[in-house]
């Protein structure tokens, strides 16, 4: 939690959010970390492909792809109030995708 808070605060400063990030702002949802570490679900694979096709953003199936899956799912479910601005902070991990090329080689 402390590491995520530090990342959130640093990101808020970088994007000039204009206010501080508090503990109440930080919500951690672990529902998308399945089926196991380093094993992408079909939903994770779909999120990885969607981000690549629509935004040109490469995400890996270990961390970033699963968090992208979560963000997409939460947006689709209406978790964020209408008119909200949602920022996805990509923290790296792209080199890991090389180990999964057999999954993504055809798109």
N, CA, C and O atoms as a printed pandas DataFrame, in Angstrom:
     atom_number atom_name residue_name chain_id  residue_number  x_coord  y_coord  z_coord
0              1         N          UNK        A               1    0.826   -1.196    0.000
1              2        CA          UNK        A               1    0.000    0.000    0.000
2              3         C          UNK        A               1    0.870    1.259    0.000
3              4         O          UNK        A               1    0.579    2.222   -0.711
4              5         N          UNK        A               2    1.926    1.246    0.793
5              6        CA          UNK        A               2    2.805    2.411    0.867
6              7         C          UNK        A               2    3.472    2.688   -0.478
7              8         O          UNK        A               2    3.609    3.841   -0.886
8              9         N          UNK        A               3    3.882    1.627   -1.159
9             10        CA          UNK        A               3    4.527    1.801   -2.461
10            11         C          UNK        A               3    3.545    2.372   -3.483
11            12         O          UNK        A               3    3.903    3.251   -4.267
12            13         N          UNK        A               4    2.319    1.878   -3.475
13            14        CA          UNK        A               4    1.305    2.377   -4.403
14            15         C          UNK        A               4    0.997    3.840   -4.099
15            16         O          UNK        A               4    0.838    4.644   -5.017
16            17         N          UNK        A               5    0.912    4.188   -2.818
17            18        CA          UNK        A               5    0.650    5.577   -2.435
18            19         C          UNK        A               5    1.773    6.491   -2.912
19            20         O          UNK        A               5    1.516    7.588   -3.409
20            21         N          UNK        A               6    2.994    6.050   -2.765
21            22        CA          UNK        A               6    4.121    6.862   -3.229
22            23         C          UNK        A               6    4.053    7.071   -4.740
23            24         O          UNK        A               6    4.287    8.178   -5.226
24            25         N          UNK        A               7    3.738    6.026   -5.474
25            26        CA          UNK        A               7    3.608    6.137   -6.931
26            27         C          UNK        A               7    2.473    7.089   -7.281
27            28         O          UNK        A               7    2.625    7.929   -8.169
28            29         N          UNK        A               8    1.341    6.972   -6.599
29            30        CA          UNK        A               8    0.193    7.844   -6.867
30            31         C          UNK        A               8    0.540    9.304   -6.586
31            32         O          UNK        A               8    0.198   10.188   -7.372
32            33         N          UNK        A               9    1.205    9.553   -5.491
33            34        CA          UNK        A               9    1.578   10.939   -5.148
34            35         C          UNK        A               9    2.586   11.506   -6.144
35            36         O          UNK        A               9    2.470   12.662   -6.552
36            37         N          UNK        A              10    3.557   10.716   -6.531
37            38        CA          UNK        A              10    4.533   11.180   -7.520
38            39         C          UNK        A              10    3.872   11.439   -8.867
39            40         O          UNK        A              10    4.198   12.413   -9.546
40            41         N          UNK        A              11    2.946   10.571   -9.252
41            42        CA          UNK        A              11    2.235   10.753  -10.517
42            43         C          UNK        A              11    1.375   12.006  -10.470
43            44         O          UNK        A              11    1.338   12.766  -11.437
44            45         N          UNK        A              12    0.682   12.232   -9.355
45            46        CA          UNK        A              12   -0.145   13.433   -9.197
46            47         C          UNK        A              12    0.693   14.695   -9.349
47            48         O          UNK        A              12    0.253   15.679   -9.943
48            49         N          UNK        A              13    1.888   14.655   -8.812
49            50        CA          UNK        A              13    2.787   15.807   -8.936
50            51         C          UNK        A              13    3.239   15.990  -10.383
51            52         O          UNK        A              13    3.289   17.114  -10.883
52            53         N          UNK        A              14    3.567   14.893  -11.052
53            54        CA          UNK        A              14    4.028   14.973  -12.443
54            55         C          UNK        A              14    2.964   15.531  -13.380
55            56         O          UNK        A              14    3.280   16.276  -14.307
56            57         N          UNK        A              15    1.698   15.173  -13.141
57            58        CA          UNK        A              15    0.619   15.636  -14.018
58            59         C          UNK        A              15   -0.014   16.921  -13.511
59            60         O          UNK        A              15   -1.013   17.386  -14.058
60            61         N          UNK        A              16    0.575   17.500  -12.451
61            62        CA          UNK        A              16    0.093   18.753  -11.875
62            63         C          UNK        A              16   -1.393   18.654  -11.510
63            64         O          UNK        A              16   -2.215   19.464  -11.935
64            65         N          UNK        A              17   -1.702   17.642  -10.715
65            66        CA          UNK        A              17   -3.087   17.392  -10.310
66            67         C          UNK        A              17   -3.693   18.575   -9.566
67            68         O          UNK        A              17   -4.892   18.832   -9.673
68            69         N          UNK        A              18   -2.879   19.284   -8.825
69            70        CA          UNK        A              18   -3.384   20.456   -8.133
70            71         C          UNK        A              18   -3.887   20.192   -6.727
71            72         O          UNK        A              18   -4.399   21.094   -6.065
72            73         N          UNK        A              19   -3.746   18.982   -6.280
73            74        CA          UNK        A              19   -4.125   18.634   -4.909
74            75         C          UNK        A              19   -3.353   17.389   -4.503
75            76         O          UNK        A              19   -2.843   16.651   -5.346
76            77         N          UNK        A              20   -3.281   17.177   -3.225
77            78        CA          UNK        A              20   -2.588   16.006   -2.719
78            79         C          UNK        A              20   -3.439   14.752   -2.810
79            80         O          UNK        A              20   -4.661   14.827   -2.939
80            81         N          UNK        A              21   -2.795   13.617   -2.742
81            82        CA          UNK        A              21   -3.472   12.319   -2.710
82            83         C          UNK        A              21   -3.516   11.870   -1.252
83            84         O          UNK        A              21   -2.496   11.867   -0.562
84            85         N          UNK        A              22   -4.704   11.495   -0.792
85            86        CA          UNK        A              22   -4.873   11.060    0.593
86            87         C          UNK        A              22   -5.117    9.554    0.646
87            88         O          UNK        A              22   -5.341    8.910   -0.378
88            89         N          UNK        A              23   -5.068    9.014    1.847
89            90        CA          UNK        A              23   -5.363    7.587    2.022
90            91         C          UNK        A              23   -6.763    7.245    1.531
91            92         O          UNK        A              23   -6.987    6.147    1.021
92            93         N          UNK        A              24   -7.706    8.166    1.676
93            94        CA          UNK        A              24   -9.073    7.920    1.208
94            95         C          UNK        A              24   -9.160    7.837   -0.313
95            96         O          UNK        A              24  -10.081    7.222   -0.850
96            97         N          UNK        A              25   -8.215    8.446   -1.001
97            98        CA          UNK        A              25   -8.206    8.403   -2.466
98            99         C          UNK        A              25   -7.731    7.062   -3.005
99           100         O          UNK        A              25   -8.048    6.697   -4.137
100          101         N          UNK        A              26   -6.988    6.344   -2.213
101          102        CA          UNK        A              26   -6.355    5.107   -2.671
102          103         C          UNK        A              26   -7.251    3.903   -2.398
103          104         O          UNK        A              26   -7.545    3.574   -1.249
104          105         N          UNK        A              27   -7.674    3.258   -3.471
105          106        CA          UNK        A              27   -8.496    2.051   -3.378
106          107         C          UNK        A              27   -7.753    0.946   -4.121
107          108         O          UNK        A              27   -7.469    1.072   -5.312
108          109         N          UNK        A              28   -7.446   -0.120   -3.423
109          110        CA          UNK        A              28   -6.756   -1.253   -4.036
110          111         C          UNK        A              28   -7.755   -2.386   -4.236
111          112         O          UNK        A              28   -8.417   -2.819   -3.293
112          113         N          UNK        A              29   -7.854   -2.856   -5.464
113          114        CA          UNK        A              29   -8.786   -3.929   -5.806
114          115         C          UNK        A              29   -7.965   -5.077   -6.383
115          116         O          UNK        A              29   -7.338   -4.928   -7.432
116          117         N          UNK        A              30   -7.967   -6.200   -5.716
117          118        CA          UNK        A              30   -7.161   -7.339   -6.144
118          119         C          UNK        A              30   -7.908   -8.357   -6.984
119          120         O          UNK        A              30   -7.419   -9.466   -7.198
120          121         N          UNK        A              31   -9.080   -7.994   -7.457
121          122        CA          UNK        A              31   -9.938   -8.944   -8.174
122          123         C          UNK        A              31   -9.401   -9.384   -9.534
123          124         O          UNK        A              31   -9.937  -10.320  -10.128
124          125         N          UNK        A              32   -8.375   -8.742  -10.029
125          126        CA          UNK        A              32   -7.925   -9.010  -11.397
126          127         C          UNK        A              32   -6.587   -9.741  -11.451
127          128         O          UNK        A              32   -5.987   -9.860  -12.519
128          129         N          UNK        A              33   -6.127  -10.222  -10.324
129          130        CA          UNK        A              33   -4.813  -10.882  -10.250
130          131         C          UNK        A              33   -4.902  -12.389  -10.481
131          132         O          UNK        A              33   -4.039  -13.139  -10.026
132          133         N          UNK        A              34   -5.915  -12.823  -11.168
133          134        CA          UNK        A              34   -6.102  -14.252  -11.415
134          135         C          UNK        A              34   -5.603  -14.618  -12.807
135          136         O          UNK        A              34   -5.381  -13.691  -13.586
136          137         N          UNK        A              35   -5.408  -15.837  -13.188
137          138        CA          UNK        A              35   -5.532  -17.023  -12.353
138          139         C          UNK        A              35   -4.339  -17.229  -11.434
139          140         O          UNK        A              35   -4.457  -17.904  -10.412
140          141         N          UNK        A              36   -3.170  -16.646  -11.790
141          142        CA          UNK        A              36   -1.979  -16.770  -10.948
142          143         C          UNK        A              36   -0.943  -15.762  -11.425
143          144         O          UNK        A              36   -1.065  -15.194  -12.511
144          145         N          UNK        A              37    0.072  -15.549  -10.605
145          146        CA          UNK        A              37    1.161  -14.650  -10.981
146          147         C          UNK        A              37    1.794  -15.121  -12.287
147          148         O          UNK        A              37    2.162  -16.288  -12.428
148          149         N          UNK        A              38    1.914  -14.204  -13.231
149          150        CA          UNK        A              38    2.560  -14.523  -14.498
150          151         C          UNK        A              38    1.714  -15.321  -15.461
151          152         O          UNK        A              38    2.173  -15.659  -16.552
152          153         N          UNK        A              39    0.486  -15.631  -15.081
153          154        CA          UNK        A              39   -0.422  -16.391  -15.946
154          155         C          UNK        A              39   -1.575  -15.468  -16.326
155          156         O          UNK        A              39   -2.406  -15.147  -15.477
156          157         N          UNK        A              40   -1.642  -15.038  -17.580
157          158        CA          UNK        A              40   -2.708  -14.129  -17.973
158          159         C          UNK        A              40   -4.033  -14.858  -18.186
159          160         O          UNK        A              40   -4.073  -15.976  -18.700
160          161         N          UNK        A              41   -5.101  -14.202  -17.783
161          162        CA          UNK        A              41   -6.441  -14.715  -18.076
162          163         C          UNK        A              41   -6.818  -14.279  -19.493
163          164         O          UNK        A              41   -6.132  -13.453  -20.095
164          165         N          UNK        A              42   -7.879  -14.821  -20.006
165          166        CA          UNK        A              42   -8.351  -14.404  -21.327
166          167         C          UNK        A              42   -8.743  -12.929  -21.306
167          168         O          UNK        A              42   -8.533  -12.213  -22.285
168          169         N          UNK        A              43   -9.315  -12.474  -20.181
169          170        CA          UNK        A              43   -9.688  -11.066  -20.046
170          171         C          UNK        A              43   -8.450  -10.163  -20.044
171          172         O          UNK        A              43   -8.472   -9.067  -20.605
172          173         N          UNK        A              44   -7.382  -10.631  -19.413
173          174        CA          UNK        A              44   -6.124   -9.875  -19.438
174          175         C          UNK        A              44   -5.605   -9.791  -20.867
175          176         O          UNK        A              44   -5.189   -8.721  -21.312
176          177         N          UNK        A              45   -5.624  -10.897  -21.583
177          178        CA          UNK        A              45   -5.173  -10.892  -22.979
178          179         C          UNK        A              45   -6.012   -9.943  -23.822
179          180         O          UNK        A              45   -5.474   -9.229  -24.669
180          181         N          UNK        A              46   -7.323   -9.927  -23.601
181          182        CA          UNK        A              46   -8.199   -9.008  -24.335
182          183         C          UNK        A              46   -7.836   -7.556  -24.035
183          184         O          UNK        A              46   -7.810   -6.724  -24.942
184          185         N          UNK        A              47   -7.554   -7.247  -22.767
185          186        CA          UNK        A              47   -7.188   -5.881  -22.375
186          187         C          UNK        A              47   -5.854   -5.479  -22.997
187          188         O          UNK        A              47   -5.698   -4.346  -23.453
188          189         N          UNK        A              48   -4.903   -6.391  -23.017
189          190        CA          UNK        A              48   -3.596   -6.117  -23.625
190          191         C          UNK        A              48   -3.769   -5.795  -25.104
191          192         O          UNK        A              48   -3.183   -4.838  -25.610
192          193         N          UNK        A              49   -4.565   -6.590  -25.787
193          194        CA          UNK        A              49   -4.794   -6.368  -27.220
194          195         C          UNK        A              49   -5.542   -5.055  -27.466
195          196         O          UNK        A              49   -5.212   -4.322  -28.398
196          197         N          UNK        A              50   -6.543   -4.755  -26.639
197          198        CA          UNK        A              50   -7.307   -3.518  -26.796
198          199         C          UNK        A              50   -6.409   -2.297  -26.613
199          200         O          UNK        A              50   -6.466   -1.365  -27.416
200          201         N          UNK        A              51   -5.583   -2.290  -25.569
201          202        CA          UNK        A              51   -4.682   -1.158  -25.326
202          203         C          UNK        A              51   -3.691   -0.994  -26.474
203          204         O          UNK        A              51   -3.378    0.129  -26.871
204          205         N          UNK        A              52   -3.202   -2.097  -27.002
205          206        CA          UNK        A              52   -2.246   -2.031  -28.111
206          207         C          UNK        A              52   -2.913   -1.516  -29.380
207          208         O          UNK        A              52   -2.342   -0.689  -30.091
208          209         N          UNK        A              53   -4.104   -1.995  -29.665
209          210        CA          UNK        A              53   -4.782   -1.624  -30.909
210          211         C          UNK        A              53   -5.342   -0.209  -30.883
211          212         O          UNK        A              53   -5.296    0.492  -31.895
212          213         N          UNK        A              54   -5.867    0.218  -29.749
213          214        CA          UNK        A              54   -6.533    1.521  -29.704
214          215         C          UNK        A              54   -5.630    2.659  -29.249
215          216         O          UNK        A              54   -5.838    3.807  -29.640
216          217         N          UNK        A              55   -4.637    2.354  -28.432
217          218        CA          UNK        A              55   -3.778    3.403  -27.877
218          219         C          UNK        A              55   -2.308    3.230  -28.225
219          220         O          UNK        A              55   -1.497    4.102  -27.914
220          221         N          UNK        A              56   -1.947    2.119  -28.866
221          222        CA          UNK        A              56   -0.543    1.855  -29.151
222          223         C          UNK        A              56    0.262    1.626  -27.884
223          224         O          UNK        A              56    1.476    1.832  -27.873
224          225         N          UNK        A              57   -0.401    1.203  -26.822
225          226        CA          UNK        A              57    0.242    1.005  -25.524
226          227         C          UNK        A              57    0.505   -0.474  -25.301
227          228         O          UNK        A              57   -0.414   -1.293  -25.309
228          229         N          UNK        A              58    1.762   -0.797  -25.104
229          230        CA          UNK        A              58    2.138   -2.177  -24.826
230          231         C          UNK        A              58    2.090   -2.413  -23.319
231          232         O          UNK        A              58    2.683   -1.662  -22.544
232          233         N          UNK        A              59    1.391   -3.444  -22.919
233          234        CA          UNK        A              59    1.326   -3.833  -21.509
234          235         C          UNK        A              59    1.675   -5.312  -21.408
235          236         O          UNK        A              59    1.453   -6.081  -22.343
236          237         N          UNK        A              60    2.219   -5.693  -20.274
237          238        CA          UNK        A              60    2.643   -7.082  -20.093
238          239         C          UNK        A              60    1.575   -7.867  -19.333
239          240         O          UNK        A              60    0.751   -7.270  -18.640
240          241         N          UNK        A              61    1.577   -9.188  -19.450
241          242        CA          UNK        A              61    0.559  -10.008  -18.791
242          243         C          UNK        A              61    0.828  -10.291  -17.317
243          244         O          UNK        A              61    0.040  -10.986  -16.676
244          245         N          UNK        A              62    1.912   -9.774  -16.770
245          246        CA          UNK        A              62    2.230  -10.038  -15.368
246          247         C          UNK        A              62    1.575   -8.997  -14.469
247          248         O          UNK        A              62    0.853   -9.355  -13.539
248          249         N          UNK        A              63    1.815   -7.716  -14.732
249          250        CA          UNK        A              63    1.260   -6.642  -13.909
250          251         C          UNK        A              63    0.389   -5.678  -14.707
251          252         O          UNK        A              63   -0.804   -5.537  -14.438
252          253         N          UNK        A              64    0.995   -5.018  -15.689
253          254        CA          UNK        A              64    0.300   -3.942  -16.389
254          255         C          UNK        A              64   -0.953   -4.420  -17.120
255          256         O          UNK        A              64   -1.977   -3.737  -17.102
256          257         N          UNK        A              65   -0.882   -5.572  -17.755
257          258        CA          UNK        A              65   -2.056   -6.084  -18.462
258          259         C          UNK        A              65   -3.205   -6.380  -17.522
259          260         O          UNK        A              65   -4.366   -6.134  -17.851
260          261         N          UNK        A              66   -2.885   -6.906  -16.356
261          262        CA          UNK        A              66   -3.934   -7.204  -15.374
262          263         C          UNK        A              66   -4.527   -5.923  -14.803
263          264         O          UNK        A              66   -5.733   -5.850  -14.567
264          265         N          UNK        A              67   -3.690   -4.914  -14.580
265          266        CA          UNK        A              67   -4.229   -3.648  -14.087
266          267         C          UNK        A              67   -5.034   -2.946  -15.179
267          268         O          UNK        A              67   -6.035   -2.294  -14.880
268          269         N          UNK        A              68   -4.613   -3.070  -16.440
269          270        CA          UNK        A              68   -5.389   -2.515  -17.547
270          271         C          UNK        A              68   -6.738   -3.215  -17.638
271          272         O          UNK        A              68   -7.765   -2.568  -17.844
272          273         N          UNK        A              69   -6.737   -4.530  -17.484
273          274        CA          UNK        A              69   -7.990   -5.288  -17.469
274          275         C          UNK        A              69   -8.914   -4.743  -16.385
275          276         O          UNK        A              69  -10.105   -4.538  -16.622
276          277         N          UNK        A              70   -8.367   -4.511  -15.204
277          278        CA          UNK        A              70   -9.160   -3.985  -14.102
278          279         C          UNK        A              70   -9.728   -2.620  -14.410
279          280         O          UNK        A              70  -10.908   -2.372  -14.161
280          281         N          UNK        A              71   -8.909   -1.723  -14.948
281          282        CA          UNK        A              71   -9.396   -0.384  -15.261
282          283         C          UNK        A              71  -10.512   -0.434  -16.300
283          284         O          UNK        A              71  -11.542    0.220  -16.137
284          285         N          UNK        A              72  -10.316   -1.200  -17.357
285          286        CA          UNK        A              72  -11.339   -1.313  -18.400
286          287         C          UNK        A              72  -12.628   -1.873  -17.814
287          288         O          UNK        A              72  -13.711   -1.358  -18.093
288          289         N          UNK        A              73  -12.521   -2.914  -17.011
289          290        CA          UNK        A              73  -13.703   -3.529  -16.413
290          291         C          UNK        A              73  -14.433   -2.549  -15.495
291          292         O          UNK        A              73  -15.659   -2.448  -15.544
292          293         N          UNK        A              74  -13.691   -1.834  -14.668
293          294        CA          UNK        A              74  -14.318   -0.878  -13.753
294          295         C          UNK        A              74  -15.004    0.249  -14.513
295          296         O          UNK        A              74  -16.086    0.685  -14.120
296          297         N          UNK        A              75  -14.398    0.724  -15.587
297          298        CA          UNK        A              75  -15.037    1.759  -16.406
298          299         C          UNK        A              75  -16.325    1.222  -17.014
299          300         O          UNK        A              75  -17.356    1.893  -16.972
300          301         N          UNK        A              76  -16.275    0.028  -17.574
301          302        CA          UNK        A              76  -17.469   -0.568  -18.195
302          303         C          UNK        A              76  -18.587   -0.799  -17.190
303          304         O          UNK        A              76  -19.765   -0.715  -17.539
304          305         N          UNK        A              77  -18.227   -1.087  -15.950
305          306        CA          UNK        A              77  -19.227   -1.330  -14.903
306          307         C          UNK        A              77  -19.739   -0.044  -14.260
307          308         O          UNK        A              77  -20.604   -0.098  -13.386
308          309         N          UNK        A              78  -19.222    1.107  -14.676
309          310        CA          UNK        A              78  -19.672    2.374  -14.121
310          311         C          UNK        A              78  -19.112    2.685  -12.742
311          312         O          UNK        A              78  -19.708    3.460  -11.994
312          313         N          UNK        A              79  -17.987    2.099  -12.398
313          314        CA          UNK        A              79  -17.369    2.319  -11.089
314          315         C          UNK        A              79  -17.011    3.786  -10.880
315          316         O          UNK        A              79  -17.159    4.317   -9.780
316          317         N          UNK        A              80  -16.540    4.436  -11.939
317          318        CA          UNK        A              80  -16.159    5.843  -11.858
318          319         C          UNK        A              80  -17.355    6.710  -12.233
319          320         O          UNK        A              80  -18.045    6.413  -13.208
320          321         N          UNK        A              81  -17.612    7.762  -11.488
321          322        CA          UNK        A              81  -18.756    8.631  -11.800
322          323         C          UNK        A              81  -18.646    9.213  -13.210
323          324         O          UNK        A              81  -17.548    9.449  -13.713
324          325         N          UNK        A              82  -19.793    9.438  -13.834
325          326        CA          UNK        A              82  -19.824   10.031  -15.169
326          327         C          UNK        A              82  -19.047   11.339  -15.157
327          328         O          UNK        A              82  -19.157   12.127  -14.218
328          329         N          UNK        A              83  -18.268   11.561  -16.193
329          330        CA          UNK        A              83  -17.476   12.777  -16.301
330          331         C          UNK        A              83  -16.130   12.709  -15.610
331          332         O          UNK        A              83  -15.351   13.660  -15.671
332          333         N          UNK        A              84  -15.848   11.591  -14.951
333          334        CA          UNK        A              84  -14.557   11.439  -14.272
334          335         C          UNK        A              84  -13.429   11.383  -15.288
335          336         O          UNK        A              84  -13.608   10.937  -16.421
336          337         N          UNK        A              85  -12.281   11.840  -14.861
337          338        CA          UNK        A              85  -11.073   11.706  -15.668
338          339         C          UNK        A              85  -10.232   10.630  -15.009
339          340         O          UNK        A              85   -9.832   10.756  -13.852
340          341         N          UNK        A              86   -9.971    9.577  -15.755
341          342        CA          UNK        A              86   -9.243    8.426  -15.229
342          343         C          UNK        A              86   -7.851    8.417  -15.852
343          344         O          UNK        A              86   -7.706    8.455  -17.074
344          345         N          UNK        A              87   -6.839    8.367  -15.008
345          346        CA          UNK        A              87   -5.458    8.327  -15.479
346          347         C          UNK        A              87   -4.890    6.942  -15.208
347          348         O          UNK        A              87   -4.923    6.457  -14.077
348          349         N          UNK        A              88   -4.373    6.315  -16.249
349          350        CA          UNK        A              88   -3.693    5.036  -16.095
350          351         C          UNK        A              88   -2.199    5.313  -16.094
351          352         O          UNK        A              88   -1.653    5.786  -17.091
352          353         N          UNK        A              89   -1.542    5.025  -14.997
353          354        CA          UNK        A              89   -0.097    5.235  -14.894
354          355         C          UNK        A              89    0.613    3.930  -15.253
355          356         O          UNK        A              89    0.604    2.975  -14.476
356          357         N          UNK        A              90    1.220    3.901  -16.420
357          358        CA          UNK        A              90    1.941    2.718  -16.897
358          359         C          UNK        A              90    3.314    2.710  -16.241
359          360         O          UNK        A              90    4.087    3.652  -16.407
360          361         N          UNK        A              91    3.618    1.661  -15.502
361          362        CA          UNK        A              91    4.830    1.628  -14.696
362          363         C          UNK        A              91    5.937    0.752  -15.273
363          364         O          UNK        A              91    6.926    0.477  -14.594
364          365         N          UNK        A              92    5.781    0.321  -16.496
365          366        CA          UNK        A              92    6.829   -0.491  -17.115
366          367         C          UNK        A              92    6.378   -1.918  -17.312
367          368         O          UNK        A              92    5.184   -2.189  -17.437
368          369         N          UNK        A              93    7.324   -2.822  -17.340
369          370        CA          UNK        A              93    6.992   -4.227  -17.479
370          371         C          UNK        A              93    6.961   -4.740  -18.897
371          372         O          UNK        A              93    6.840   -5.945  -19.116
372          373         N          UNK        A              94    7.068   -3.849  -19.869
373          374        CA          UNK        A              94    6.951   -4.270  -21.264
374          375         C          UNK        A              94    7.969   -5.340  -21.655
375          376         O          UNK        A              94    7.612   -6.227  -22.431
376          377         N          UNK        A              95    9.216   -5.317  -21.170
377          378        CA          UNK        A              95   10.143   -6.389  -21.554
378          379         C          UNK        A              95    9.616   -7.788  -21.230
379          380         O          UNK        A              95    9.996   -8.758  -21.887
380          381         N          UNK        A              96    8.761   -7.899  -20.241
381          382        CA          UNK        A              96    8.214   -9.211  -19.880
382          383         C          UNK        A              96    7.379   -9.811  -20.997
383          384         O          UNK        A              96    7.209  -11.029  -21.062
384          385         N          UNK        A              97    6.857   -8.966  -21.879
385          386        CA          UNK        A              97    5.991   -9.476  -22.945
386          387         C          UNK        A              97    6.755  -10.396  -23.893
387          388         O          UNK        A              97    6.151  -11.239  -24.557
388          389         N          UNK        A              98    8.074  -10.242  -23.961
389          390        CA          UNK        A              98    8.864  -11.126  -24.829
390          391         C          UNK        A              98    8.708  -12.591  -24.438
391          392         O          UNK        A              98    8.742  -13.468  -25.301
392          393         N          UNK        A              99    8.542  -12.859  -23.174
393          394        CA          UNK        A              99    8.366  -14.230  -22.713
394          395         C          UNK        A              99    7.000  -14.812  -23.038
395          396         O          UNK        A              99    6.757  -16.001  -22.832
396          397         N          UNK        A             100    6.111  -13.967  -23.548
397          398        CA          UNK        A             100    4.748  -14.398  -23.863
398          399         C          UNK        A             100    4.442  -14.237  -25.350
399          400         O          UNK        A             100    3.276  -14.211  -25.743
400          401         N          UNK        A             101    5.466  -14.131  -26.168
401          402        CA          UNK        A             101    5.252  -13.880  -27.594
402          403         C          UNK        A             101    4.399  -14.955  -28.254
403          404         O          UNK        A             101    3.706  -14.679  -29.234
404          405         N          UNK        A             102    4.439  -16.165  -27.735
405          406        CA          UNK        A             102    3.628  -17.246  -28.301
406          407         C          UNK        A             102    2.133  -16.954  -28.170
407          408         O          UNK        A             102    1.333  -17.494  -28.935
408          409         N          UNK        A             103    1.747  -16.116  -27.222
409          410        CA          UNK        A             103    0.337  -15.759  -27.036
410          411         C          UNK        A             103   -0.062  -14.638  -27.985
411          412         O          UNK        A             103   -1.173  -14.640  -28.517
412          413         N          UNK        A             104    0.841  -13.675  -28.203
413          414        CA          UNK        A             104    0.474  -12.437  -28.891
414          415         C          UNK        A             104    1.015  -12.314  -30.307
415          416         O          UNK        A             104    0.792  -11.290  -30.953
416          417         N          UNK        A             105    1.708  -13.310  -30.805
417          418        CA          UNK        A             105    2.358  -13.164  -32.109
418          419         C          UNK        A             105    1.366  -12.915  -33.239
419          420         O          UNK        A             105    1.746  -12.335  -34.256
420          421         N          UNK        A             106    0.128  -13.326  -33.101
421          422        CA          UNK        A             106   -0.864  -13.124  -34.161
422          423         C          UNK        A             106   -1.844  -12.011  -33.827
423          424         O          UNK        A             106   -2.943  -11.962  -34.380
424          425         N          UNK        A             107   -1.459  -11.134  -32.943
425          426        CA          UNK        A             107   -2.310   -9.991  -32.612
426          427         C          UNK        A             107   -2.968  -10.084  -31.349
427          428         O          UNK        A             107   -3.709   -9.177  -30.971
